[in-house]
Amino acid sequence: MLEDPKNVSKVRCEDLLDALYEYVDGGGSPEARAKLQAHADACPACLQQLGIEQQVRQLLRSCCSQQAPVELRTRITRQLRVQYRVERG
């Protein structure tokens, strides 16, 4: 899906939302990240959601002195994705 980072039209809002947590954590290939960022820059709703998630992460970082174990973060992220897909139907 993210083969051509210049073709922003192939990225849908749900693509960005599916990858939101990974994106905010700095994950994904540079090409995929560029494509998702280009979509967010062109889509006010996605840009707002991205901004909210980035603010939440920044707040958590400033309030928490220790990082959660990788296994816990992976389980939480996985469960959030499952819940998001269930709610979307």
C-alpha positions in Angstrom: 0.0 0.0 0.0 2.8 2.5 0.8 5.1 1.8 -2.1 5.0 5.2 -3.7 5.5 7.9 -1.0 4.7 10.7 -3.5 1.2 9.3 -4.2 -0.6 10.8 -1.2 -4.0 10.1 -2.6 -3.6 6.4 -1.9 -3.5 7.0 1.8 -6.9 7.1 3.5 -7.8 8.5 6.9 -8.2 5.0 8.2 -4.7 4.1 7.0 -3.3 6.9 9.1 -5.4 6.0 12.1 -4.4 2.3 11.8 -0.7 3.3 11.9 -1.1 6.3 14.3 0.5 4.8 17.4 3.4 3.3 15.5 3.9 6.6 13.6 3.9 8.7 16.8 6.4 6.2 18.4 8.7 6.8 15.4 8.0 3.4 13.8 7.6 2.5 10.1 9.8 3.0 7.1 10.9 6.5 6.2 8.8 6.2 3.0 5.7 5.1 4.9 6.2 7.9 7.4 6.5 10.5 4.7 3.4 9.3 3.0 1.4 9.3 6.3 2.7 12.8 7.2 1.8 14.1 3.7 -1.7 12.8 4.2 -2.0 14.4 7.7 -0.7 17.7 6.3 -3.5 17.6 3.7 -6.3 16.3 6.0 -7.4 18.6 8.9 -9.1 15.8 10.7 -6.1 13.5 10.6 -3.7 16.3 11.5 -5.8 17.1 14.5 -5.9 13.4 15.6 -2.1 13.2 15.1 -1.6 16.4 17.1 -3.7 15.1 20.0 -1.8 11.8 20.1 1.5 13.6 20.0 0.4 15.9 22.9 -0.8 12.9 24.9 2.6 11.2 24.4 4.5 14.3 25.3 2.4 14.7 28.5 3.0 11.0 29.4 6.7 11.4 28.9 6.9 14.4 31.1 4.8 12.8 33.9 6.4 9.3 33.8 10.0 8.9 34.8 10.2 5.2 33.7 9.4 3.7 30.4 7.0 0.8 30.4 8.5 -2.6 29.4 8.4 -3.3 25.6 6.1 -6.3 26.2 3.6 -4.2 28.0 3.6 -1.4 25.3 3.2 -4.0 22.6 0.2 -5.6 24.3 -1.4 -2.2 24.9 -0.8 -1.1 21.3 -2.2 -4.4 20.0 -5.3 -4.1 22.2 -5.9 -0.5 21.2 -5.8 -1.5 17.5 -8.2 -4.4 18.1 -10.6 -2.1 20.0 -10.4 0.6 17.3 -11.2 -2.0 14.6 -14.2 -3.3 16.6 -15.5 0.1 17.1 -15.2 0.9 13.4 -17.2 -2.2 12.6 
